[in-house]
């Protein structure tokens, strides 16, 4: 127990003793006789010589008898006098100790709660006890100085600052913070927010209540714009890139845009490119390739393919968007199309009949030399007139007479040689008047 607490308890004990004593003595009771505390008598004066016979008026034994009578009276009064003096002495002792305890425990302090000061006297031993006595509740976000639990002394200053919630959106980033400042300006300083040139949704002098405040702050930033071949740097607290463009004196027209979304938040040190866009449309007609369907035919020799239906490509009309960005043409983008002519499927007959290996009377001849002379050895060759085709330049009528189908240039080289051998057996080398002699080399 410290001295302050001991003095405080001593004072309470003195008050209790005094009250107990006063309750035991009813000063208004019948027959009550007040008791007075007598002060000690002054010391007797030195004896002087007797003067005259008056001192012996009682005779030789009178003086001694008077002294004996006085002793008897004092003996009879002593117990009652002590009984009355002891409680009074105790009360005086308690009062003296209690008075010193009161004087030691009483402190003059200054308590400031949320900026409102008041001076008071208190018997509290520490800060916690003082706040409890004064009904001041503090929470986790409040500040108390000196710290709770600190001992109190006369002349101390105790300061309580309540915390206030602030929903702060700083440069587009929302967050919840606490501050013990009572104004927006104080909160900004306490939170370390640079407010010079900043946009504030509330006045700096606005008071922040205990319930809090919603505050939007946009600090001043440096943004550079690249537009129309020029560079422009500005200081701005704008909320969007589009708003900052206006401050820089740059306008967007038509399809113009920026390298970042125009509605995005401009960051400090950011470089934004303005894109001037023009757009046109172009219509093109494009072919549609036809499909080919093949059917197996056992009447045709293997390797022979006959076109039954000639394929024909279709056509479509496509629309393209042509775009230029800052004068540079971009890749065309197809935006629409429609079919103006459907393609026709090509039908082909494919032979599966095995080809004979030889023709009697024509197997020993040099058919390779004849083919080289007639068509350059190309099975699909066609003369300029379009009437003769294949290795041996058959006309279509002769080809059909020899059992061929379709056009000779569509048949395989083996079938064309087979048909040529059959023609030689029938007519000799006469069908090839210029190259026929090569058969005999």
C-alpha positions as CSV (number, residue, x, y, z in Angstrom):
1,X,0.0,0.0,0.0
2,X,1.4,3.4,-1.0
3,X,1.3,6.5,1.3
4,X,-1.6,8.0,-0.6
5,X,-3.8,5.0,-0.1
6,X,-2.8,4.7,3.6
7,X,-3.7,8.4,4.2
8,X,-7.0,8.0,2.4
9,X,-7.9,5.0,4.6
10,X,-6.8,6.8,7.8
11,X,-9.2,9.6,7.0
12,X,-12.1,7.3,6.5
13,X,-11.2,5.6,9.9
14,X,-11.3,8.9,11.6
15,X,-14.7,9.8,10.2
16,X,-16.0,6.4,11.2
17,X,-14.7,6.7,14.8
18,X,-16.2,10.1,15.3
19,X,-19.6,8.9,14.0
20,X,-19.5,5.9,16.3
21,X,-18.7,8.0,19.3
22,X,-21.4,10.4,18.6
23,X,-23.9,7.6,18.2
24,X,-23.0,6.2,21.6
25,X,-23.7,9.5,23.5
26,X,-27.1,11.0,23.2
27,X,-26.6,14.6,24.2
28,X,-30.4,15.1,24.3
29,X,-31.1,12.2,26.7
30,X,-32.6,13.0,30.1
31,X,-30.1,13.5,32.8
32,X,-27.2,13.9,30.4
33,X,-24.4,15.9,32.0
34,X,-21.8,17.3,29.6
35,X,-18.2,16.5,30.4
36,X,-15.5,19.1,30.0
37,X,-11.9,18.4,29.6
38,X,-10.0,20.3,32.2
39,X,-6.7,21.7,31.4
40,X,-3.8,21.1,33.8
41,X,-3.6,23.6,36.7
42,X,-0.7,26.0,36.6
43,X,2.1,25.0,39.0
44,X,1.6,26.2,42.6
45,X,3.2,29.5,43.7
46,X,6.1,29.2,46.1
47,X,4.9,29.0,49.8
48,X,5.2,32.3,51.6
49,X,5.6,32.7,55.3
50,X,2.3,32.5,57.1
51,X,1.0,35.9,57.8
52,X,-1.4,36.3,60.8
53,X,-3.4,33.9,62.8
54,X,-6.2,33.6,60.1
55,X,-4.3,30.6,58.6
56,X,-4.7,28.6,61.7
57,X,-8.4,29.3,62.2
58,X,-9.1,25.6,62.0
59,X,-6.8,24.8,64.7
60,X,-3.9,22.4,64.7
61,X,-5.7,19.5,63.1
62,X,-7.9,21.6,60.7
63,X,-5.5,21.8,57.8
64,X,-4.7,18.1,57.8
65,X,-8.3,17.2,57.8
66,X,-8.9,19.5,54.9
67,X,-6.3,17.7,52.8
68,X,-7.7,14.3,53.7
69,X,-11.1,15.4,52.6
70,X,-9.8,16.7,49.3
71,X,-8.0,13.4,48.6
72,X,-11.3,11.5,49.3
73,X,-13.1,13.7,46.8
74,X,-10.5,13.2,44.1
75,X,-10.5,9.5,44.7
76,X,-14.2,9.3,44.3
77,X,-14.2,11.4,41.1
78,X,-11.3,9.7,39.3
79,X,-12.9,6.6,37.8
80,X,-15.8,8.6,36.3
81,X,-13.5,11.3,34.9
82,X,-11.2,8.7,33.2
83,X,-14.2,7.0,31.7
84,X,-15.2,10.2,30.1
85,X,-11.8,11.3,29.0
86,X,-10.6,8.1,27.2
87,X,-13.2,8.1,24.4
88,X,-12.7,11.8,23.8
89,X,-9.0,11.4,23.5
90,X,-9.5,8.6,21.0
91,X,-11.8,10.8,18.9
92,X,-9.3,13.6,18.9
93,X,-6.6,11.2,17.8
94,X,-8.7,9.8,14.9
95,X,-9.7,13.3,13.8
96,X,-6.1,14.4,13.8
97,X,-5.0,11.4,11.7
98,X,-8.0,11.6,9.4
99,X,-7.5,15.3,8.7
100,X,-3.9,14.6,7.6
101,X,-5.2,11.7,5.4
102,X,-7.7,13.9,3.7
103,X,-5.1,16.5,3.1
104,X,-2.7,13.9,1.6
105,X,-5.3,12.1,-0.7
106,X,-7.0,15.2,-2.1
107,X,-5.5,16.2,-5.5
108,X,-6.2,19.1,-7.8
109,X,-6.0,17.8,-11.4
110,X,-7.1,19.1,-14.9
111,X,-9.1,16.7,-17.0
112,X,-9.6,17.5,-20.7
113,X,-12.1,15.2,-22.6
114,X,-12.3,15.7,-26.3
115,X,-11.0,19.3,-26.1
116,X,-13.2,20.4,-23.2
117,X,-11.0,21.0,-20.0
118,X,-12.1,21.2,-16.4
119,X,-10.2,21.5,-13.1
120,X,-11.3,19.3,-10.2
121,X,-10.4,17.8,-6.8
122,X,-10.2,14.0,-6.6
123,X,-9.3,11.3,-4.2
124,X,-8.6,8.8,-7.1
125,X,-5.2,7.0,-6.9
126,X,-4.7,6.5,-10.7
127,X,-6.0,7.5,-14.1
128,X,-8.4,4.5,-14.4
129,X,-10.0,5.4,-11.0
130,X,-10.4,9.0,-12.0
131,X,-12.1,8.2,-15.4
132,X,-14.4,5.7,-13.7
133,X,-15.4,8.3,-11.0
134,X,-16.1,10.9,-13.7
135,X,-18.1,8.4,-15.9
136,X,-15.6,8.7,-18.9
137,X,-15.7,5.5,-21.0
138,X,-12.7,4.8,-23.4
139,X,-12.4,2.3,-26.1
140,X,-9.6,0.7,-28.2
141,X,-9.4,3.6,-30.7
142,X,-9.4,6.3,-28.0
143,X,-6.2,8.0,-26.6
144,X,-5.6,8.6,-22.9
145,X,-2.6,10.5,-21.6
146,X,-1.0,9.7,-19.2
147,X,-1.7,6.0,-20.0
148,X,-4.5,4.2,-18.0
149,X,-3.2,2.9,-14.7
150,X,-0.7,5.7,-14.2
151,X,-0.6,7.1,-10.7
152,X,-2.1,10.6,-10.1
153,X,-0.5,13.5,-8.4
154,X,-1.8,17.0,-7.7
155,X,-1.3,19.2,-10.6
156,X,-1.5,16.5,-13.3
157,X,-3.1,17.1,-16.7
158,X,-5.2,14.1,-18.0
159,X,-6.3,14.2,-21.7
160,X,-8.8,11.9,-23.3
161,X,-9.3,12.0,-27.1
162,X,-12.1,9.9,-28.6
163,X,-11.5,7.9,-31.8
164,X,-13.7,8.7,-34.9
165,X,-14.2,6.3,-37.9
166,X,-13.5,7.8,-41.3
167,X,-14.5,6.1,-44.6
168,X,-11.6,7.5,-46.6
169,X,-11.3,7.1,-50.4
170,X,-7.8,8.2,-51.2
171,X,-7.0,8.5,-54.9
172,X,-9.7,6.0,-55.8
173,X,-8.7,3.4,-53.1
174,X,-11.4,3.1,-50.3
175,X,-10.4,2.1,-46.7
176,X,-11.7,2.6,-43.1
177,X,-9.4,4.5,-40.8
178,X,-9.6,5.9,-37.2
179,X,-8.6,9.3,-36.1
180,X,-8.7,11.3,-32.8
181,X,-8.7,14.6,-34.7
182,X,-11.9,16.6,-34.4
183,X,-11.7,18.3,-37.8
184,X,-11.0,17.2,-41.4
185,X,-7.8,19.2,-41.4
186,X,-6.5,17.6,-38.2
187,X,-7.4,14.1,-39.5
188,X,-5.5,14.7,-42.8
189,X,-2.4,15.8,-40.8
190,X,-2.8,12.8,-38.4
191,X,-3.1,10.3,-41.3
192,X,-0.2,11.9,-43.2
193,X,-2.3,12.8,-46.3
194,X,-0.8,15.4,-48.5
195,X,-3.6,17.9,-49.0
196,X,-1.9,20.7,-50.9
197,X,-3.7,21.1,-54.2
198,X,-6.0,18.1,-53.4
199,X,-9.7,17.8,-53.9
200,X,-11.6,17.3,-50.7
201,X,-15.3,16.2,-50.5
202,X,-15.6,18.1,-47.2
203,X,-14.3,21.4,-45.9
204,X,-11.0,21.2,-43.9
205,X,-12.7,23.0,-41.0
206,X,-15.6,20.5,-40.9
207,X,-16.0,18.9,-37.5
208,X,-15.9,15.1,-37.4
209,X,-18.6,13.8,-35.1
210,X,-18.2,10.7,-32.9
211,X,-20.2,8.7,-35.5
212,X,-17.6,9.4,-38.1
213,X,-17.4,10.9,-41.6
214,X,-17.2,9.8,-45.3
215,X,-14.3,11.6,-47.0
216,X,-13.1,11.5,-50.6
217,X,-9.6,12.8,-51.2
218,X,-7.8,13.1,-54.6
219,X,-4.3,14.3,-54.3
220,X,-2.6,16.4,-57.0
221,X,-0.8,14.2,-59.5
222,X,1.5,14.7,-62.6
223,X,0.0,13.3,-65.8
224,X,1.5,13.4,-69.3
225,X,-0.6,13.3,-72.5
226,X,0.8,12.4,-76.0
227,X,-1.6,13.9,-78.5
228,X,-1.4,15.1,-82.2
229,X,2.4,14.8,-82.1
230,X,2.8,16.9,-79.0
231,X,3.5,16.2,-75.3
232,X,1.6,18.0,-72.6
233,X,2.3,17.5,-68.8
234,X,-0.2,18.9,-66.2
235,X,-0.8,18.8,-62.5
236,X,-4.3,17.6,-61.7
237,X,-6.6,16.2,-59.0
238,X,-9.1,15.0,-61.6
239,X,-11.2,11.9,-61.0
240,X,-10.9,10.5,-64.5
241,X,-8.5,10.5,-67.5
242,X,-11.3,12.2,-69.6
243,X,-11.6,15.0,-67.0
244,X,-7.8,15.5,-67.0
245,X,-7.8,15.6,-70.8
246,X,-10.2,18.6,-70.6
247,X,-7.9,20.3,-68.2
248,X,-5.1,19.8,-70.6
249,X,-7.2,21.3,-73.4
250,X,-7.4,18.1,-75.4
251,X,-10.7,17.0,-76.9
252,X,-11.8,13.6,-78.2
253,X,-13.9,13.4,-81.3
254,X,-15.9,10.6,-82.9
255,X,-14.1,7.3,-82.4
256,X,-11.1,8.9,-80.7
257,X,-10.0,7.2,-77.4
258,X,-6.9,6.9,-75.1
259,X,-4.4,4.2,-74.4
260,X,-6.1,3.6,-71.0
261,X,-9.9,3.7,-70.5
262,X,-11.0,7.3,-70.4
263,X,-13.1,6.7,-67.3
264,X,-10.1,5.2,-65.3
265,X,-8.3,7.0,-62.5
266,X,-5.2,9.0,-63.6
267,X,-2.1,7.9,-61.6
268,X,0.8,10.0,-60.6
269,X,3.6,9.9,-63.3
270,X,1.3,8.2,-65.9
271,X,1.7,8.8,-69.6
272,X,-1.5,8.6,-71.7
273,X,-1.6,8.4,-75.5
274,X,-4.5,9.9,-77.3
275,X,-5.5,7.8,-80.4
276,X,-7.1,9.6,-83.3
277,X,-9.3,7.1,-85.1
278,X,-11.0,7.1,-88.5
279,X,-13.0,4.3,-89.9
280,X,-14.4,3.4,-93.4
281,X,-16.1,0.3,-94.9
282,X,-15.2,-1.7,-98.0
283,X,-17.3,-4.3,-99.8
284,X,-15.5,-7.2,-101.5
285,X,-16.8,-10.2,-103.6
286,X,-15.1,-13.4,-102.6
287,X,-15.3,-16.9,-104.3
288,X,-16.7,-19.9,-102.4
289,X,-14.9,-23.1,-103.4
290,X,-17.0,-26.0,-104.6
291,X,-17.0,-29.5,-103.1
292,X,-16.1,-32.7,-105.1
293,X,-18.0,-36.0,-104.7
294,X,-16.5,-39.2,-106.1
295,X,-18.4,-42.4,-107.0
296,X,-16.8,-45.8,-107.6
297,X,-17.6,-47.3,-111.1
298,X,-16.6,-50.9,-112.0
299,X,-17.0,-50.2,-115.7
300,X,-14.0,-47.9,-115.7
301,X,-10.5,-49.1,-115.5
302,X,-8.6,-48.5,-112.3
303,X,-7.0,-45.1,-112.2
304,X,-9.6,-43.6,-114.5
305,X,-11.7,-40.7,-113.2
306,X,-14.5,-39.3,-115.2
307,X,-16.1,-35.9,-114.3
308,X,-19.9,-36.4,-114.5
309,X,-20.8,-32.9,-113.3
310,X,-18.3,-30.0,-113.5
311,X,-18.0,-28.1,-110.3
312,X,-18.6,-24.3,-110.1
313,X,-17.4,-21.9,-107.4
314,X,-20.0,-19.7,-105.6
315,X,-19.6,-16.1,-104.5
316,X,-20.2,-14.0,-101.4
317,X,-20.2,-10.3,-100.7
318,X,-18.1,-9.4,-97.6
319,X,-18.0,-6.0,-95.8
320,X,-14.8,-5.0,-94.0
321,X,-14.2,-2.1,-91.6
322,X,-11.0,-0.2,-92.4
323,X,-9.5,1.6,-89.5
324,X,-6.6,4.0,-89.1
325,X,-5.1,5.0,-85.7
326,X,-3.0,8.1,-85.7
327,X,-2.6,7.7,-89.5
328,X,-1.6,4.1,-89.4
329,X,-3.9,1.6,-91.3
330,X,-4.9,-1.3,-89.2
331,X,-5.7,-4.8,-90.4
332,X,-9.2,-5.0,-92.0
333,X,-11.9,-6.5,-89.9
334,X,-14.9,-8.3,-91.4
335,X,-18.1,-7.0,-90.1
336,X,-20.7,-8.6,-92.4
337,X,-21.1,-11.0,-95.3
338,X,-23.8,-12.5,-97.6
339,X,-23.9,-15.3,-100.2
340,X,-24.8,-14.1,-103.7
341,X,-24.2,-17.4,-105.6
342,X,-24.1,-20.9,-104.2
343,X,-21.3,-23.2,-105.4
344,X,-22.0,-26.3,-107.6
345,X,-20.6,-29.6,-106.4
346,X,-18.4,-31.5,-108.9
347,X,-19.3,-35.2,-109.5
348,X,-16.6,-37.7,-110.5
349,X,-16.7,-41.4,-111.4
350,X,-13.7,-43.4,-110.3
351,X,-12.9,-46.7,-112.1
352,X,-12.3,-49.9,-110.3
353,X,-12.0,-52.4,-113.2
354,X,-8.5,-54.0,-113.5
355,X,-6.5,-52.8,-116.5
356,X,-5.4,-55.5,-119.0
357,X,-1.7,-56.1,-119.0
358,X,-1.1,-56.3,-122.7
359,X,-2.5,-56.1,-126.3
360,X,-1.3,-58.6,-128.8
361,X,0.6,-57.1,-131.7
362,X,1.5,-53.9,-129.9
363,X,3.4,-54.8,-126.7
364,X,6.9,-54.5,-128.1
365,X,6.7,-51.0,-129.5
366,X,8.3,-47.8,-127.9
367,X,5.1,-46.1,-126.5
368,X,7.2,-43.9,-124.3
369,X,8.9,-42.2,-127.3
370,X,5.5,-41.7,-129.0
371,X,4.0,-40.1,-125.9
372,X,7.1,-37.8,-125.5
373,X,6.7,-36.7,-129.1
374,X,2.9,-36.2,-129.0
375,X,2.4,-34.5,-125.6
376,X,5.8,-34.2,-123.9
377,X,4.9,-37.2,-121.8
378,X,2.1,-35.4,-120.0
379,X,-1.1,-37.5,-119.4
380,X,-3.3,-34.4,-118.9
381,X,-2.0,-32.4,-121.9
382,X,-4.5,-30.7,-124.2
383,X,-3.7,-29.1,-127.6
384,X,-4.4,-25.4,-128.2
385,X,-7.6,-26.2,-130.1
386,X,-9.0,-28.2,-127.1
387,X,-9.9,-31.1,-129.4
388,X,-7.1,-33.5,-128.6
389,X,-5.8,-34.6,-125.2
390,X,-3.7,-37.1,-123.3
391,X,-0.4,-38.7,-123.9
392,X,-1.2,-39.7,-127.4
393,X,-3.5,-36.7,-128.3
394,X,-6.8,-38.6,-128.7
395,X,-9.8,-36.8,-130.0
396,X,-12.9,-37.5,-127.9
397,X,-14.8,-39.4,-130.6
398,X,-11.9,-41.9,-131.1
399,X,-11.4,-42.2,-127.4
400,X,-15.1,-43.3,-126.9
401,X,-14.9,-45.7,-129.9
402,X,-12.0,-47.4,-128.1
403,X,-14.2,-47.9,-125.0
404,X,-13.0,-44.9,-123.1
405,X,-15.3,-42.6,-121.1
406,X,-15.1,-38.9,-120.5
407,X,-12.2,-37.2,-122.0
408,X,-8.9,-38.9,-122.7
409,X,-6.8,-36.5,-120.6
410,X,-8.9,-37.5,-117.6
411,X,-7.8,-41.2,-117.8
412,X,-4.8,-42.6,-116.2
413,X,-1.5,-43.0,-118.2
414,X,-1.9,-46.7,-118.2
415,X,-5.4,-46.7,-119.6
416,X,-4.3,-44.2,-122.3
417,X,-1.5,-46.5,-123.4
418,X,-3.8,-49.4,-123.4
419,X,-6.3,-47.6,-125.7
420,X,-3.4,-46.4,-127.9
421,X,-2.3,-50.0,-128.3
422,X,-5.8,-51.0,-129.4
423,X,-5.9,-48.2,-131.9
424,X,-2.5,-49.3,-133.3
425,X,-3.8,-52.9,-133.8
426,X,-6.8,-51.4,-135.7
427,X,-5.0,-48.7,-137.8
428,X,-1.3,-49.0,-137.3
429,X,0.8,-45.8,-136.9
430,X,-1.4,-43.7,-139.1
431,X,-3.2,-41.9,-136.3
432,X,0.2,-40.3,-135.5
433,X,1.5,-39.2,-138.8
434,X,4.4,-37.1,-137.5
435,X,5.4,-39.1,-134.4
436,X,4.3,-42.7,-135.3
437,X,7.8,-43.7,-136.6
438,X,9.1,-43.4,-133.0
439,X,7.3,-46.6,-132.2
440,X,9.9,-48.5,-134.0
441,X,13.1,-47.2,-132.4
